Amino acid sequence: MQQSPAQPEPLTPAQVHDSLLPQLVLESRNPFNPVIVHHTPAPWVLLGAGNYAAVFCHPNFPHQVVKVYAPGRPGIEEEVEVYRRLGQHPAFSECFHAGETFLVLKRLHGTTLYDCLHQGIAISDQVIQDIDMALAFVRQRGLFPHDVHGRNVMVSGQRGIVVDVSDFLNSAPCRAWDDLKRGYYWLYRPLLRSLRIPIPYPLLDAVRQVYRWYRQAMRQL
């Protein structure tokens, strides 16, 4: 009888404390801009950075990642609670361990919508529909789809998944996903999708900044 391949050992909090945290140097200078990672100890690899935390992987643990919050940034307890309510769902990660400043999460593979625009990768209607269904599930769990934007959702095998759920306890109104969908259906799908023109990051960042100013102005009206 052929034996199934052995499953890799899971990443433990002790390994995070011993091999990642002592030499990791990161900071958040502005809560509206991504965390700055100054040093990542080998063989850890930086996968990405959000406004409050950065995500790292280790080659020996391909199915898990570690999300480390920058010093002084809140929200880790709230994120743990969000994952507890979500349970297991194909559109979201799972939280395996929670430390004082880090989470061990299931690794999600894919390309963010932001990077799809940069690389000229077509974004299908199915991806948008999948994310809509995932956010409906979020509401069923008594949570709030807050701060869902192009950096926080991904295309994975032509399906849509949600990467960052850290703000889903925030009940304040948030139009980020509705505005992104409007841009998708009004501009991207009829004009840009078939062209697959890579959009430079400076232009994408400029659009993101203009959108932020616009939303701030609308809140003051």
N, C-alpha and C positions, 0 to 999 in steps of 0.2 A: 504493500500500500504506500502510495506517495504521500509524504508528509507535507503539510502546508508550511510555507516559510515562516520563520519565527518573527513575531511582531517586535518592532524596536521598543526599547525601554522608554518609558515616559520621562520627560524632563521633571526634575524635582525642585522645590523651592531652595533646597540646600545648594544645588548646583548653580542656581541663579545667584545666590548670595556669594558663593565661592569664586565663580569664574567671570561673572558679568559686572555686578554692581561695584566691586572695589575699584576698578579702573575705568569705569564708565564716566564720561564727563559730558553733561548736557545741561542746557539752560533754556528758559523761556523768557525772552526779553519783552515780548508783547503778547497778550492773550489772544490777539486777533491774527497773529502770524505763526507759522510753524516753529516748533521747538528746534533749537540749534544743537546739534550733536558735535562736540569738539573732538571726542576720542571714543572709538569703539574697540574694545580689546579683542584681539584675534583668539579663536577663529569665528567669533560672533560677527554677524553681518547686519547692517542697518537696512531695514526694509522700507521704512517710511516714517514720516513725522507729522503729527497733527499739532494743533495749537497748544495742547497741554501735555502731550506724551509722545514718545517715540517707540517704534516696534522693531524688535530684533529677532533674528533666527540663528540657530546653531546647526552646523552640518550633520551632527550626530542625532538631531531630533527634528527630522524633516516635516513632521505633522503638527508641530507646535511652535508658537511664537511667544515672546515675552514683551509685554507692553509696560514701559517704565514711565511713570509720571515725573515731570520736571520738578525740581525743588520749588516749593511754595505754591504749586498748582493743586487745586482741590478736585474732587470728583470721583476718587477711586471707590469709595464706599457706595456711592450712587450707581456706578457702573456695575459693581458686583450684584447689586439688587436687581438691576435691569436684566442681567444674564440669568439670575435665579428665576425671574418671571417668564423669560422667553423659553427656558428649557432647551430642548433640541428641535431645531428647525433648519431646513436646508439652506435658507437664505441668510443665516446668521452664524457667527462663531459660537463657541462655548467656552465658559470659564472653568478651568480645571483646578487652579490654585489662586489664592489671593494673598499677597504680602502687604507690608505697610505701604510700599511705593510701587508695587508691580503686580501684574496679572499674568498668569500662564494661560494662554488661549489656544484653541484649535486654529490651525493655520488655514487661511482661505487663499486660494490661488486665482489670479485673474488680473485684469487691467482696469484701473479706474477710468471712469468716463472722462475725466480730465486728461489722462494720458492717452486715451483713445483719440481725443481731439488732436493732441500733440503729434501722435504717430500716424494719423490719417486712417485709423481703424474704424470701419463702419459700425454704428450702433443701431441695432434692430429695434423694431417696435416691441418684440418679445421681451427684451431687456427692461424696457420701461414698464411693461405690464407686470412682469415678475416683481419689480420693486414696489409697484402699487399694491399688489397682493400681499407682499411681505409687510408693508406698512399698515394694511388693514388688520393683519394678524397682531401687529404691535398694539393697535387700539383695542383689540379684543382682550388683551392681557392687562388692560388698564394703564397703558403707557402712552407716550406722546411722541410721534415722529418729529423730533426737533433737530435742526441743523443737518438735514439730509441734502447734501450737495455733491458736486462732481468729483470731489476728492474722497468722499465717504461711501460711494457705491461703485461696484465693479461689474465688468463683463467676465463671466467664468463659464467657458464652454457654451457660449452663445446664450447664456441665461444671466439674469440680473441678481446680484446679491448685495447685501448691506454690510459694510465693513465696520463702521463706527456707530455704536449705540450708546455712547457715554452720556448723551444729553436727553435720553428718553424719559427721564423723570421730570423734565422741565415742561410745565404745563402752559407756559407763555405761548401765544400764537406765533407760528413760524411759517413763512410762505416759501422757504428756500426750495423745497421739492416742487411745489406747484409752479413756481417761477421757472425752475429748470425745465419742467415738462412743457411749459408754454414756449420757451425758447426752442425746445426740441421739435415740437409740432409746427410752429410758425416759421422757424428759420432753418434749423438744421436739416430736418427731413426733406423739405421741398427744394432746398438750395445747395446744401453742403454735403449731404451723405453720399450722393452718387459721385461727387468729385474726389472725395477722399484726399483732400489737400491737407498736409500736416500744418498745424497752426503753431507758431513759435510760442514758447513759454512766456516771454515778455508780453506778448499780446494777450494771452490767456490771463496772466496776472493782472494786466491793466483792466480787462473786462471784469474780473473778480473785484477789483478795487472800486470801479465805477458802480458796480451793483451794490457793494457795501454802502457807499455814500448815498445811493438812491434809497435803500431801505432805511437808513438812518434819517434821511430827510422826510420820508413818508411817515415815520413814527412820530415826528415832531409836528406834523400837521394836525 
